[in-house]
Amino acid sequence: MNINATLVGQIMFVFVLVVGALSYYLGRRKTQTPVLAGLLGVVLCIIPPFALVYLVVLVLKKDVGSTSAEVSG
């Protein structure tokens, strides 16, 4: 069985895009710095299990309360 390096690279590129987008989306709701959360997700894609663990941690983290909801209510 031959492994095509181009196909592996394309799959990893898509994985980086998906994890980066999910990290940014979750970072907007769960952290004060969503850009840093997204960047960390992309960097952790070097070792894919770390990226998946990072996404699980973000999913399980409590949402950051918005200041507009606290002021109005």
Secondary structure, DSSP 4 states (H G I P E B T S, - for coil): ----HHHHHHHHHHHHHHHHHHHHHHHHHH-S-HHHHHHHHHHGGGSHHHHHHHHHHHHHSPPPPPHHHHHH-
